Amino acid sequence: MKSTPYNPIVRITLVLSMALYLAALTQECYCTSMACGGHWNGLSIVALGAIGA
């Protein structure tokens, strides 16, 4: 069984989208009228989403 290599454009798109997602996890997630995000960055929101209802 021979596997075919990925198209270079598919590989570049995949790597770029993963890099952008990881960069987005470091940013503030939300703003209210009082303040923006505080210590809640994207990574903590994703982690809490796994246990939330």
C-alpha positions in Angstrom: 0.0 0.0 0.0 1.6 3.2 -1.2 0.7 6.5 0.5 0.6 9.6 -1.6 2.4 12.7 -0.4 0.3 15.8 0.5 0.0 18.6 -1.9 2.3 21.4 -0.8 -0.5 23.9 -0.7 -2.5 21.6 1.6 0.5 21.3 3.9 1.2 25.1 3.9 -2.5 25.8 4.7 -2.6 23.2 7.5 0.6 24.5 9.1 -0.5 28.2 8.8 -4.0 27.5 10.3 -2.5 25.6 13.2 0.0 28.4 13.8 -2.8 31.0 13.7 -4.9 29.0 16.1 -2.0 28.6 18.6 -1.3 32.4 18.4 -5.0 33.1 19.0 -4.9 31.1 22.2 -2.6 33.6 23.7 -4.9 36.6 23.1 -7.7 38.1 25.3 -11.0 36.4 24.5 -13.6 39.0 25.4 -14.3 42.5 26.5 -17.0 43.9 28.7 -17.8 47.5 29.4 -15.6 47.4 32.5 -12.4 45.6 31.3 -11.0 43.3 28.6 -10.3 39.7 29.4 -8.1 40.1 32.4 -6.2 36.9 33.1 -8.6 34.9 30.9 -6.7 34.2 27.7 -7.9 31.8 24.9 -6.1 28.8 26.3 -8.0 29.0 29.7 -11.3 29.5 27.9 -10.7 26.4 25.8 -9.7 24.4 28.8 -12.8 25.5 30.7 -15.0 24.7 27.7 -14.1 21.0 28.0 -15.7 20.9 31.5 -18.5 23.3 31.0 -22.1 22.4 30.2 
